[in-house]
Amino acid sequence: MEGGRREILLVALGGNALIRKGEIGTIDEQFANLQVPISQIARLSRYYRIIITHGNGPQVGNLLLQQECCDEVPRMPLEILVAQTQGAIGYMIESTLDSELMRQGIAVNKPLVSLISYVVVDEKSPGFLRRTKPIGPVFSEERALKLGYPTRKTEKGYRRVVASPEPVTIVEKNEIKKLIDMDFIVICCGGGGIPVVREGRSFAGVDAVIDKDLASARLASEVGVDVFIIATDVEGAALSYGRPDQRFLRKLTAGQAERYRDEGHFPEGSMLPKIRAAVSFLSSGGKRAAITSTSAIEDAVAGRAGTEITLE
């Protein structure tokens, strides 16, 4: 800490922080699962100013499925569903964190805010040309072939894929920075943010999903985050993931990541965006970045767990 000012910690929670593999995603399951990362974040708030971002892949996918099951209610575009998940998940995180802060006796009146956030993308981005971002539940190959939308095989099975353009800037970055400076814990950029394109001086929503880790890295760079932790459902980046010779990495340089990517170790729809996000953050002046499990956030911050990403 410089001049007694606490560093800024951004924790990017994966959608699996709420819905774990094998679960159907009931509200009780999601609140119970949140206790694991949120109790750690509450303790870390003693030492850091906190930003929380989160994924929404399972949740927004479920909303899409609900729309397909009902023709009596008008269907909403993906940008609106992203906004809906920002509100719902923001509420769950904020209420769980508020209760946890009080339980731990850290700060009864600690200011919290959930911010509906949108993110500028380039309408000419290559991400609109090829659908790569997996959302929603996992399907068998047989079921995937019968669905009426594009799917792609991921590490976990076949999932729906949608356009995923690169984030250009976070629209509310100035407001988020002011809130952090006022010692608010800020929950924002849910699901990668609501994707918008510029139309003159205004914005228009687009049908896409932004990768939440890449959007988090952009936000981290724009508001001066010091430590960037990407929390997911595995303990870190691994070589030969899911195979008998699987090996998790404690440290990973940008050069090594590029080589391992070329060797096929880091799939585009899962681990690769997390590594790209960490490298992007560090390249923009960030101090530390790590990928870890939701159960080891505190240990990752302390340098005892996860995969530490470095430029060299």
SERO-4910 file (N, C-alpha, C, O; in steps of 0.05 Angstrom, whole numbers):
BEGIN
 pado doro    nc1    nc2    nc3   cac1   cac2   cac3    cc1    cc2    cc3    oc1    oc2    oc3
  Met    A     17    -24      0      0      0      0     17     25      0     35     27     16
  Glu    A     12     43    -18     27     67    -20     13     89     -5    -11     94     -9
  Gly    A     27    103     14     15    124     29     -8    115     45    -26    131     51
  Gly    A     -9     90     54    -30     79     70    -56     73     55    -75     65     67
  Arg    A    -56     77     28    -80     71     12    -81     42      5    -61     31     -5
  Arg    A   -103     29     11   -105      1      5   -105     -4    -25   -117     12    -40
  Glu    A    -93    -26    -34    -93    -33    -62   -121    -42    -70   -138    -49    -54
  Ile    A   -125    -42    -97   -151    -50   -108   -148    -79   -118   -130    -86   -133
  Leu    A   -166    -96   -109   -168   -124   -117   -193   -128   -133   -215   -121   -124
  Leu    A   -190   -139   -157   -213   -147   -173   -215   -177   -174   -196   -191   -182
  Val    A   -238   -188   -165   -243   -217   -166   -264   -222   -187   -286   -212   -185
  Ala    A   -257   -237   -208   -275   -244   -229   -286   -272   -224   -272   -292   -227
  Leu    A   -311   -274   -216   -324   -300   -209   -336   -312   -234   -350   -299   -249
  Gly    A   -330   -338   -239   -342   -352   -262   -371   -358   -256   -380   -358   -233
  Gly    A   -387   -363   -277   -415   -370   -273   -418   -395   -256   -439   -399   -244
  Asn    A   -396   -412   -256   -397   -436   -240   -394   -430   -210   -397   -449   -194
  Ala    A   -389   -405   -203   -389   -398   -174   -417   -401   -163   -420   -404   -138
  Leu    A   -437   -400   -180   -465   -402   -171   -477   -429   -178   -492   -440   -162
  Ile    A   -470   -440   -202   -481   -466   -210   -458   -484   -216   -443   -480   -235
  Arg    A   -455   -505   -200   -433   -523   -204   -441   -547   -222   -464   -551   -227
  Lys    A   -421   -560   -232   -425   -583   -250   -444   -603   -236   -439   -611   -214
  Gly    A   -464   -612   -251   -483   -631   -241   -507   -620   -227   -526   -635   -220
  Glu    A   -507   -593   -222   -529   -581   -209   -549   -570   -229   -542   -565   -253
  Ile    A   -574   -565   -221   -594   -555   -240   -597   -525   -237   -610   -512   -253
  Gly    A   -585   -513   -216   -585   -484   -213   -608   -473   -198   -618   -451   -204
  Thr    A   -618   -488   -177   -640   -476   -161   -629   -452   -145   -604   -449   -142
  Ile    A   -646   -435   -136   -638   -412   -121   -623   -419    -96   -604   -406    -87
  Asp    A   -632   -441    -83   -618   -450    -59   -590   -459    -65   -571   -454    -50
  Glu    A   -586   -474    -87   -559   -482    -96   -541   -458   -100   -518   -458    -92
  Gln    A   -552   -438   -114   -535   -415   -122   -527   -399    -97   -504   -391    -95
  Phe    A   -546   -394    -79   -538   -380    -54   -518   -396    -37   -500   -384    -26
  Ala    A   -522   -422    -36   -503   -439    -21   -475   -438    -33   -455   -436    -19
  Asn    A   -474   -439    -59   -448   -439    -73   -434   -413    -70   -409   -412    -68
  Leu    A   -449   -391    -68   -436   -365    -65   -422   -361    -39   -404   -345    -37
  Gln    A   -430   -376    -19   -417   -374      7   -387   -378      6   -372   -366     21
  Val    A   -379   -396    -12   -350   -403    -13   -333   -380    -21   -315   -372     -7
  Pro    A   -338   -367    -45   -321   -344    -52   -327   -319    -36   -309   -304    -30
  Ile    A   -353   -315    -29   -360   -289    -16   -349   -287     12   -341   -266     21
  Ser    A   -348   -309     27   -336   -308     54   -306   -300     52   -297   -286     70
  Gln    A   -292   -309     31   -264   -301     28   -262   -272     20   -244   -258     30
  Ile    A   -279   -263      2   -278   -235     -7   -284   -217     16   -272   -195     18
  Ala    A   -303   -225     34   -309   -208     57   -284   -204     74   -278   -182     83
  Arg    A   -269   -226     79   -245   -224     95   -224   -206     81   -210   -191     94
  Leu    A   -222   -209     55   -202   -194     40   -208   -164     40   -191   -147     35
  Ser    A   -234   -157     44   -241   -129     44   -229   -113     68   -229    -89     68
  Arg    A   -218   -127     87   -203   -114    108   -178   -101     98   -168    -81    108
  Tyr    A   -167   -113     76   -140   -105     67   -140    -93     39   -120    -81     31
  Tyr    A   -162    -96     24   -163    -87     -3   -189    -72     -8   -209    -77      5
  Arg    A   -188    -53    -27   -212    -43    -39   -221    -63    -60   -204    -73    -75
  Ile    A   -247    -69    -61   -256    -93    -76   -274    -86    -99   -293    -69    -97
  Ile    A   -269    -98   -122   -287    -99   -145   -294   -129   -150   -276   -145   -151
  Ile    A   -319   -135   -154   -327   -162   -161   -341   -161   -189   -360   -146   -193
  Thr    A   -331   -178   -207   -345   -182   -232   -354   -211   -233   -344   -228   -217
  His    A   -371   -218   -251   -381   -246   -251   -390   -255   -279   -397   -238   -295
  Gly    A   -389   -281   -283   -399   -292   -307   -429   -296   -306   -442   -291   -285
  Asn    A   -441   -305   -328   -470   -310   -329   -477   -332   -349   -500   -335   -357
  Gly    A   -456   -347   -358   -461   -367   -379   -484   -386   -374   -502   -388   -390
  Pro    A   -484   -400   -350   -507   -417   -345   -533   -402   -343   -554   -412   -352
  Gln    A   -533   -379   -330   -557   -364   -324   -570   -353   -350   -594   -356   -354
  Val    A   -554   -340   -367   -565   -328   -391   -573   -351   -410   -593   -348   -425
  Gly    A   -559   -373   -410   -568   -396   -426   -594   -407   -418   -611   -415   -434
  Asn    A   -599   -407   -391   -625   -417   -381   -647   -398   -389   -669   -407   -395
  Leu    A   -642   -372   -389   -662   -353   -398   -669   -357   -427   -692   -355   -435
  Leu    A   -649   -363   -443   -654   -369   -472   -671   -393   -475   -690   -394   -491
  Leu    A   -666   -414   -458   -682   -438   -459   -711   -433   -451   -730   -443   -463
  Gln    A   -714   -416   -431   -741   -409   -422   -757   -395   -444   -780   -401   -448
  Gln    A   -743   -378   -458   -756   -364   -480   -765   -383   -502   -787   -380   -514
  Glu    A   -749   -403   -507   -755   -422   -528   -778   -441   -521   -790   -453   -538
  Cys    A   -784   -442   -495   -806   -460   -485   -833   -446   -484   -853   -458   -477
  Cys    A   -833   -420   -490   -858   -405   -488   -861   -385   -511   -844   -367   -515
  Asp    A   -882   -389   -526   -888   -371   -549   -907   -349   -542   -913   -332   -559
  Glu    A   -918   -349   -518   -938   -329   -510   -926   -303   -501   -940   -283   -499
  Val    A   -901   -303   -494   -887   -279   -484   -866   -271   -505   -851   -288   -514
  Pro    A   -865   -245   -512   -845   -237   -533   -817   -244   -524   -810   -241   -501
  Arg    A   -801   -253   -543   -773   -260   -537   -756   -235   -536   -759   -217   -552
  Met    A   -738   -235   -517   -720   -212   -514   -693   -218   -526   -684   -241   -527
  Pro    A   -679   -197   -537   -652   -201   -548   -632   -207   -527   -637   -203   -503
  Leu    A   -609   -218   -535   -589   -227   -516   -579   -204   -498   -574   -209   -474
  Glu    A   -578   -180   -508   -568   -158   -492   -586   -153   -468   -577   -147   -446
  Ile    A   -613   -157   -471   -632   -153   -449   -629   -176   -429   -631   -171   -405
  Leu    A   -624   -200   -439   -621   -223   -421   -595   -219   -404   -595   -226   -381
  Val    A   -574   -208   -416   -550   -202   -401   -556   -182   -379   -547   -185   -356
  Ala    A   -572   -162   -385   -579   -142   -365   -595   -155   -343   -592   -148   -319
  Gln    A   -613   -173   -350   -629   -187   -330   -611   -203   -311   -615   -203   -286
  Thr    A   -592   -217   -322   -574   -232   -305   -556   -214   -288   -549   -222   -265
  Gln    A   -548   -191   -298   -533   -173   -282   -548   -165   -256   -538   -165   -234
  Gly    A   -574   -159   -260   -590   -151   -237   -594   -174   -218   -591   -171   -193
  Ala    A   -600   -198   -228   -606   -221   -211   -581   -230   -196   -582   -234   -171
  Ile    A   -559   -234   -210   -535   -244   -197   -523   -222   -179   -512   -228   -158
  Gly    A   -525   -197   -188   -515   -175   -171   -530   -175   -144   -517   -171   -124
  Tyr    A   -556   -180   -145   -572   -181   -120   -562   -204   -103   -558   -201    -79
  Met    A   -557   -227   -115   -549   -251    -99   -521   -246    -86   -517   -253    -63
  Ile    A   -503   -235   -102   -476   -229    -91   -477   -208    -69   -465   -212    -48
  Glu    A   -491   -186    -75   -492   -164    -55   -505   -173    -29   -495   -166     -8
  Ser    A   -528   -187    -31   -541   -195     -6   -525   -215     10   -524   -214     34
  Thr    A   -512   -234     -5   -495   -253      9   -471   -240     22   -463   -246     44
  Leu    A   -459   -221      8   -435   -207     18   -443   -189     42   -428   -188     62
  Asp    A   -465   -176     40   -474   -159     62   -478   -176     88   -469   -168    109
  Ser    A   -490   -199     85   -495   -216    108   -468   -227    119   -464   -229    143
  Glu    A   -450   -233    101   -424   -244    109   -407   -223    123   -393   -229    143
  Leu    A   -408   -198    114   -393   -177    127   -403   -173    155   -387   -169    174
  Met    A   -429   -174    159   -441   -171    186   -434   -195    203   -427   -192    227
  Arg    A   -435   -219    192   -429   -243    207   -401   -242    217   -395   -250    240
  Gln    A   -382   -233    200   -354   -232    208   -347   -207    224   -324   -205    234
  Gly    A   -366   -189    228   -361   -166    244   -341   -147    231   -327   -132    245
  Ile    A   -340   -147    205   -320   -131    191   -329   -102    188   -314    -84    195
  Ala    A   -353    -98    178   -363    -71    175   -393    -73    172   -404    -80    151
  Val    A   -407    -66    193   -436    -68    193   -448    -50    171   -468    -57    158
  Asn    A   -436    -27    167   -447     -8    148   -429     -5    123   -428     17    111
  Lys    A   -415    -26    116   -397    -25     93   -414    -19     68   -433    -33     62
  Pro    A   -407      2     52   -423      8     28   -419    -11      6   -396    -16     -2
  Leu    A   -440    -22     -5   -440    -40    -28   -457    -29    -50   -477    -15    -45
  Val    A   -450    -35    -75   -468    -27    -97   -465    -47   -120   -443    -55   -127
  Ser    A   -488    -54   -132   -488    -71   -156   -495    -52   -179   -515    -39   -179
  Leu    A   -478    -52   -199   -480    -32   -220   -486    -45   -247   -470    -62   -256
  Ile    A   -509    -39   -259   -515    -48   -286   -494    -35   -305   -493    -10   -306
  Ser    A   -478    -51   -319   -456    -40   -334   -458    -48   -363   -466    -70   -370
  Tyr    A   -450    -30   -381   -448    -38   -409   -421    -31   -420   -407    -13   -411
  Val    A   -413    -46   -440   -386    -46   -450   -387    -41   -480   -401    -54   -495
  Val    A   -371    -22   -489   -369    -16   -518   -354    -37   -533   -332    -46   -524
  Val    A   -365    -46   -555   -351    -64   -573   -350    -52   -601   -365    -33   -607
  Asp    A   -332    -62   -617   -330    -53   -645   -348    -70   -663   -344    -94   -664
  Glu    A   -367    -57   -676   -385    -72   -693   -371    -86   -716   -382   -104   -729
  Lys    A   -346    -78   -722   -330    -92   -743   -312   -113   -731   -295   -124   -745
  Ser    A   -314   -119   -705   -297   -138   -692   -300   -166   -705   -323   -174   -711
  Pro    A   -278   -181   -708   -280   -208   -719   -297   -226   -702   -307   -247   -711
  Gly    A   -301   -218   -676   -318   -235   -659   -346   -238   -668   -360   -256   -660
  Phe    A   -356   -219   -685   -383   -221   -696   -384   -241   -720   -406   -250   -727
  Leu    A   -361   -247   -731   -361   -264   -755   -361   -294   -748   -371   -310   -764
  Arg    A   -351   -301   -724   -350   -329   -716   -359   -332   -688   -350   -319   -670
  Arg    A   -379   -350   -684   -390   -354   -657   -371   -373   -641   -367   -395   -649
  Thr    A   -361   -363   -619   -342   -378   -603   -348   -380   -573   -337   -397   -559
  Lys    A   -366   -362   -563   -370   -361   -534   -392   -381   -525   -415   -378   -533
  Pro    A   -385   -401   -509   -404   -420   -499   -422   -409   -477   -411   -396   -458
  Ile    A   -448   -413   -478   -466   -405   -457   -486   -428   -452   -489   -445   -469
  Gly    A   -499   -427   -429   -520   -446   -424   -510   -473   -415   -487   -477   -410
  Pro    A   -529   -492   -414   -523   -519   -404   -506   -536   -424   -502   -528   -447
  Val    A   -497   -559   -413   -481   -577   -429   -500   -598   -441   -518   -609   -427
  Phe    A   -496   -605   -467   -513   -625   -481   -496   -648   -490   -471   -646   -494
  Ser    A   -509   -671   -494   -495   -693   -507   -493   -687   -537   -507   -670   -547
  Glu    A   -475   -701   -551   -472   -697   -579   -498   -702   -594   -506   -688   -613
  Glu    A   -512   -723   -586   -538   -730   -599   -558   -708   -595   -572   -701   -615
  Arg    A   -560   -697   -571   -579   -675   -567   -571   -650   -582   -588   -636   -592
  Ala    A   -545   -644   -582   -535   -620   -595   -542   -620   -625   -548   -598   -636
  Leu    A   -542   -643   -638   -548   -644   -666   -577   -637   -672   -584   -630   -695
  Lys    A   -594   -639   -652   -623   -635   -656   -631   -606   -649   -654   -599   -653
  Leu    A   -613   -591   -637   -620   -564   -629   -621   -545   -653   -608   -550   -673
  Gly    A   -636   -524   -650   -640   -505   -672   -620   -482   -672   -626   -461   -684
  Tyr    A   -597   -485   -659   -578   -463   -659   -550   -475   -658   -546   -499   -651
  Pro    A   -529   -459   -664   -502   -470   -665   -492   -479   -638   -496   -466   -617
  Thr    A   -478   -502   -637   -465   -512   -613   -436   -518   -620   -428   -520   -643
  Arg    A   -421   -522   -598   -393   -528   -602   -384   -547   -579   -393   -544   -556
  Lys    A   -367   -565   -585   -357   -583   -565   -336   -569   -547   -317   -558   -558
  Thr    A   -341   -569   -521   -322   -556   -502   -311   -579   -485   -316   -602   -489
  Glu    A   -294   -571   -465   -283   -591   -447   -304   -606   -432   -300   -629   -424
  Lys    A   -328   -593   -427   -348   -605   -411   -370   -619   -427   -387   -633   -416
  Gly    A   -370   -615   -454   -391   -626   -471   -400   -605   -491   -387   -584   -494
  Tyr    A   -422   -610   -505   -431   -591   -525   -448   -569   -513   -465   -574   -496
  Arg    A   -442   -544   -521   -456   -521   -510   -463   -502   -533   -450   -501   -554
  Arg    A   -484   -486   -529   -491   -465   -548   -469   -445   -550   -456   -438   -530
  Val    A   -463   -434   -574   -443   -414   -577   -455   -389   -591   -472   -391   -608
  Val    A   -446   -366   -582   -456   -340   -592   -432   -323   -599   -409   -329   -592
  Ala    A   -437   -300   -613   -417   -281   -620   -404   -269   -594   -418   -264   -575
  Ser    A   -378   -264   -595   -364   -254   -572   -343   -234   -581   -319   -241   -583
  Pro    A   -351   -209   -586   -332   -188   -594   -314   -179   -571   -320   -183   -547
  Glu    A   -291   -168   -578   -272   -158   -558   -283   -133   -544   -295   -116   -557
  Pro    A   -279   -130   -518   -287   -105   -504   -268    -82   -511   -244    -86   -512
  Val    A   -279    -59   -516   -263    -35   -523   -260    -17   -498   -238     -9   -492
  Thr    A   -282    -12   -484   -280      5   -460   -305      0   -443   -326     -7   -454
  Ile    A   -303      4   -417   -325      2   -399   -339     29   -396   -325     48   -389
  Val    A   -364     31   -403   -377     58   -404   -377     71   -376   -373     95   -374
  Glu    A   -381     55   -355   -384     67   -328   -357     67   -313   -357     68   -288
  Lys    A   -335     66   -327   -309     65   -313   -304     88   -294   -293     83   -272
  Asn    A   -312    112   -301   -307    135   -283   -324    133   -258   -315    139   -236
  Glu    A   -349    124   -261   -366    121   -237   -355     99   -219   -356    102   -194
  Ile    A   -346     77   -231   -335     55   -215   -310     64   -200   -307     58   -176
  Lys    A   -293     79   -213   -269     90   -200   -276    108   -176   -264    106   -155
  Lys    A   -296    125   -179   -304    143   -158   -315    127   -134   -310    133   -111
  Leu    A   -331    106   -140   -343     90   -119   -321     75   -104   -322     73    -79
  Ile    A   -301     64   -118   -279     51   -105   -263     70    -87   -256     63    -65
  Asp    A   -259     94    -97   -245    114    -81   -261    122    -56   -249    131    -36
  Met    A   -287    118    -57   -304    124    -33   -307     99    -16   -323     99      3
  Asp    A   -292     78    -22   -291     53     -6   -316     36     -9   -322     19      8
  Phe    A   -331     39    -31   -352     20    -38   -340     -6    -48   -320     -6    -61
  Ile    A   -353    -28    -41   -348    -53    -55   -366    -53    -80   -391    -51    -76
  Val    A   -355    -55   -104   -371    -52   -128   -374    -78   -142   -354    -92   -148
  Ile    A   -398    -85   -149   -405   -109   -165   -413    -99   -192   -433    -84   -194
  Cys    A   -399   -107   -213   -404    -94   -239   -395   -113   -262   -384   -134   -257
  Cys    A   -400   -104   -286   -392   -119   -311   -401   -148   -310   -387   -165   -320
  Gly    A   -425   -153   -300   -435   -180   -299   -438   -191   -327   -448   -178   -345
  Gly    A   -430   -216   -330   -432   -229   -356   -415   -216   -378   -421   -220   -401
  Gly    A   -395   -201   -370   -378   -187   -389   -389   -159   -397   -378   -145   -413
  Gly    A   -412   -152   -385   -424   -126   -391   -445   -129   -413   -444   -147   -429
  Ile    A   -463   -109   -415   -482   -108   -436   -468    -97   -461   -458    -74   -460
  Pro    A   -466   -112   -483   -451   -103   -506   -465    -81   -522   -489    -85   -529
  Val    A   -451    -59   -527   -463    -37   -542   -443    -27   -562   -419    -31   -559
  Val    A   -453    -15   -583   -436     -1   -603   -443     28   -603   -466     36   -597
  Arg    A   -424     44   -611   -429     73   -612   -445     81   -637   -439     71   -659
  Glu    A   -464     98   -634   -479    110   -656   -478    140   -652   -496    151   -639
  Gly    A   -458    153   -663   -453    181   -657   -445    184   -628   -424    173   -620
  Arg    A   -460    199   -612   -454    203   -584   -470    185   -566   -468    186   -542
  Ser    A   -487    168   -578   -503    150   -563   -494    121   -567   -475    116   -582
  Phe    A   -509    102   -554   -502     74   -556   -526     58   -565   -549     66   -561
  Ala    A   -520     35   -577   -541     16   -585   -533    -12   -578   -510    -20   -583
  Gly    A   -551    -28   -565   -544    -55   -557   -541    -73   -581   -553    -68   -602
  Val    A   -525    -94   -578   -521   -114   -600   -525   -142   -588   -522   -146   -564
  Asp    A   -531   -161   -606   -537   -188   -598   -511   -204   -596   -501   -215   -615
  Ala    A   -499   -204   -572   -473   -218   -568   -469   -221   -538   -484   -211   -521
  Val    A   -448   -236   -531   -439   -238   -503   -409   -233   -502   -394   -244   -518
  Ile    A   -401   -215   -485   -372   -208   -482   -360   -227   -461   -372   -232   -441
  Asp    A   -336   -237   -467   -323   -254   -447   -318   -238   -422   -306   -217   -422
  Lys    A   -327   -249   -399   -326   -234   -374   -298   -229   -364   -292   -209   -351
  Asp    A   -280   -248   -370   -252   -244   -362   -238   -222   -378   -222   -207   -367
  Leu    A   -243   -221   -404   -232   -200   -420   -243   -172   -413   -229   -153   -412
  Ala    A   -269   -171   -407   -282   -146   -398   -271   -138   -371   -266   -115   -366
  Ser    A   -266   -158   -354   -255   -152   -327   -227   -141   -329   -220   -123   -314
  Ala    A   -211   -152   -347   -184   -142   -351   -184   -114   -362   -168    -97   -354
  Arg    A   -203   -108   -380   -205    -80   -391   -213    -61   -368   -201    -40   -365
  Leu    A   -233    -69   -352   -241    -52   -329   -217    -48   -310   -212    -26   -301
  Ala    A   -203    -70   -304   -181    -69   -285   -160    -48   -294   -149    -33   -278
  Ser    A   -154    -48   -320   -135    -30   -331   -145     -1   -330   -129     18   -325
  Glu    A   -171      3   -334   -182     30   -336   -186     43   -309   -187     67   -307
  Val    A   -189     27   -288   -193     39   -261   -169     36   -243   -170     44   -220
  Gly    A   -147     24   -252   -123     22   -236   -122      0   -216   -112      3   -193
  Val    A   -133    -24   -223   -132    -47   -205   -103    -56   -201    -87    -55   -220
  Asp    A    -97    -65   -177    -70    -75   -171    -68   -106   -174    -49   -116   -186
  Val    A    -88   -120   -164    -87   -149   -164   -113   -160   -177   -135   -151   -171
  Phe    A   -109   -178   -196   -131   -188   -213   -132   -219   -209   -114   -233   -216
  Ile    A   -154   -228   -197   -158   -257   -191   -181   -267   -208   -203   -257   -205
  Ile    A   -177   -287   -224   -197   -300   -240   -204   -327   -226   -188   -345   -225
  Ala    A   -229   -328   -214   -237   -352   -199   -255   -369   -216   -275   -359   -227
  Thr    A   -249   -395   -218   -264   -413   -235   -268   -440   -221   -265   -441   -197
  Asp    A   -275   -461   -236   -281   -486   -223   -258   -506   -224   -262   -529   -217
  Val    A   -234   -497   -231   -211   -514   -230   -189   -498   -215   -192   -474   -211
  Glu    A   -168   -512   -207   -148   -499   -190   -129   -481   -205   -113   -466   -192
  Gly    A   -130   -481   -231   -113   -463   -247   -110   -473   -275   -126   -490   -284
  Ala    A    -91   -462   -290    -86   -471   -318    -71   -498   -317    -54   -502   -300
  Ala    A    -78   -516   -335    -66   -542   -335    -57   -550   -363    -68   -542   -383
  Leu    A    -37   -567   -364    -29   -580   -388    -43   -607   -390    -46   -621   -369
  Ser    A    -52   -615   -414    -65   -640   -418    -90   -643   -400    -94   -664   -388
  Tyr    A   -106   -621   -398   -129   -621   -380   -148   -644   -386   -155   -649   -410
  Gly    A   -156   -658   -365   -175   -680   -368   -163   -706   -377   -178   -726   -380
  Arg    A   -137   -707   -381   -124   -732   -389   -107   -743   -366   -102   -729   -347
  Pro    A    -99   -768   -368    -84   -781   -346    -58   -765   -339    -50   -766   -316
  Asp    A    -46   -752   -358    -21   -737   -353    -26   -708   -346     -8   -691   -349
  Gln    A    -51   -701   -339    -58   -673   -332    -39   -662   -311    -31   -676   -292
  Arg    A    -30   -637   -315    -12   -624   -296    -19   -595   -293    -18   -579   -312
  Phe    A    -26   -587   -269    -32   -559   -264     -7   -543   -260     13   -553   -250
  Leu    A     -7   -518   -269     16   -501   -270     14   -480   -247     -6   -467   -244
  Arg    A     36   -477   -232     36   -457   -211     44   -430   -222     35   -409   -213
  Lys    A     61   -429   -242     70   -404   -255     69   -408   -285     74   -430   -296
  Leu    A     62   -386   -299     59   -387   -328     67   -360   -340     55   -340   -332
  Thr    A     86   -360   -358     93   -334   -371     77   -331   -396     65   -350   -406
  Ala    A     76   -307   -406     61   -301   -431     72   -318   -454     57   -328   -470
  Gly    A     98   -320   -455    111   -336   -477    104   -365   -475     98   -377   -495
  Gln    A    104   -376   -451     97   -404   -447     67   -408   -455     61   -428   -467
  Ala    A     50   -390   -447     22   -392   -453     17   -393   -483      1   -409   -492
  Glu    A     32   -377   -498     29   -377   -527     37   -404   -539     24   -415   -557
  Arg    A     59   -415   -529     69   -440   -539     49   -463   -532     43   -480   -549
  Tyr    A     40   -463   -507     21   -484   -499     -6   -482   -514    -18   -502   -520
  Arg    A    -14   -457   -520    -38   -453   -536    -35   -466   -563    -52   -480   -572
  Asp    A    -12   -461   -576     -7   -473   -602     -6   -503   -601    -11   -517   -621
  Glu    A      1   -514   -578      2   -543   -575    -26   -555   -568    -29   -579   -565
  Gly    A    -45   -537   -564    -73   -546   -560    -80   -550   -531   -101   -563   -525
  His    A    -65   -539   -512    -70   -544   -484    -92   -525   -473   -106   -532   -454
  Phe    A    -95   -501   -485   -113   -481   -474   -136   -476   -494   -132   -460   -513
  Pro    A   -159   -488   -491   -181   -485   -510   -191   -456   -511   -191   -442   -491
  Glu    A   -200   -448   -534   -210   -421   -539   -234   -414   -522   -238   -391   -514
  Gly    A   -251   -434   -518   -277   -428   -504   -275   -431   -474   -296   -428   -460
  Ser    A   -251   -436   -462   -251   -439   -433   -226   -426   -421   -229   -404   -410
  Met    A   -203   -439   -421   -180   -428   -407   -166   -406   -422   -154   -388   -410
  Leu    A   -166   -406   -449   -150   -386   -464   -159   -358   -458   -141   -341   -454
  Pro    A   -185   -351   -458   -192   -323   -451   -183   -314   -424   -177   -291   -420
  Lys    A   -181   -332   -404   -172   -325   -378   -142   -318   -378   -134   -299   -366
  Ile    A   -127   -333   -393    -98   -327   -396    -94   -301   -411    -78   -285   -404
  Arg    A   -109   -298   -433   -107   -273   -448   -114   -249   -431   -101   -228   -433
  Ala    A   -135   -252   -414   -143   -230   -397   -121   -223   -377   -115   -199   -373
  Ala    A   -109   -243   -365    -88   -238   -346    -64   -224   -359    -53   -205   -348
  Val    A    -56   -234   -382    -33   -222   -397    -40   -193   -405    -23   -175   -402
  Ser    A    -64   -188   -414    -73   -161   -422    -71   -142   -398    -62   -120   -400
  Phe    A    -80   -151   -375    -80   -135   -350    -51   -128   -343    -45   -105   -337
  Leu    A    -33   -148   -343     -6   -143   -336      8   -125   -356     24   -108   -348
  Ser    A      2   -128   -381     14   -112   -402      6    -82   -400     20    -64   -409
  Ser    A    -17    -78   -386    -27    -50   -383    -18    -38   -356    -27    -17   -349
  Gly    A      0    -52   -342     12    -41   -318      2    -53   -292     10    -45   -270
  Gly    A    -15    -74   -293    -24    -88   -269     -1   -102   -255     19   -109   -267
  Lys    A     -4   -105   -229     18   -116   -213     18   -147   -212     39   -159   -216
  Arg    A     -5   -158   -207     -6   -187   -204    -32   -198   -216    -53   -185   -214
  Ala    A    -31   -222   -228    -54   -236   -239    -52   -265   -234    -30   -277   -236
  Ala    A    -74   -278   -226    -74   -307   -222   -101   -319   -229   -121   -306   -228
  Ile    A   -100   -344   -237   -124   -360   -242   -126   -382   -221   -106   -396   -216
  Thr    A   -149   -384   -207   -151   -403   -185   -179   -413   -183   -197   -405   -198
  Ser    A   -183   -431   -164   -210   -441   -158   -225   -422   -140   -213   -406   -126
  Thr    A   -252   -424   -140   -268   -407   -123   -263   -412    -93   -268   -395    -76
  Ser    A   -252   -436    -87   -247   -443    -59   -219   -434    -50   -213   -436    -26
  Ala    A   -203   -423    -67   -176   -416    -60   -169   -387    -67   -146   -380    -73
  Ile    A   -189   -369    -66   -184   -341    -73   -164   -328    -54   -145   -315    -63
  Glu    A   -168   -331    -28   -150   -319     -9   -121   -330    -12   -102   -314    -11
  Asp    A   -119   -355    -17    -92   -367    -20    -79   -357    -46    -55   -352    -46
  Ala    A    -95   -353    -67    -84   -342    -92    -74   -313    -88    -53   -306    -98
  Val    A    -90   -297    -73    -81   -270    -67    -55   -270    -52    -38   -252    -56
  Ala    A    -51   -289    -34    -27   -291    -18     -4   -305    -33     18   -307    -23
  Gly    A    -10   -315    -58     11   -328    -73     15   -357    -67     36   -368    -73
  Arg    A     -4   -369    -54     -1   -397    -46    -17   -417    -62    -16   -441    -58
  Ala    A    -33   -407    -82    -50   -425    -97    -55   -414   -125    -49   -390   -130
  Gly    A    -65   -431   -142    -72   -422   -169    -48   -420   -187    -26   -428   -180
  Thr    A    -53   -410   -211    -32   -405   -231    -26   -376   -232    -43   -360   -240
  Glu    A     -2   -369   -225      7   -341   -226     16   -335   -254     33   -349   -265
  Ile    A      5   -314   -266     12   -306   -293     33   -283   -292     29   -264   -277
  Thr    A     53   -286   -308     73   -264   -310     79   -258   -339     74   -275   -357
  Leu    A     90   -235   -345     97   -228   -372    122   -242   -381    124   -250   -405
  Glu    A    141   -247   -363    166   -260   -370    172   -282   -350    193   -296   -353
***
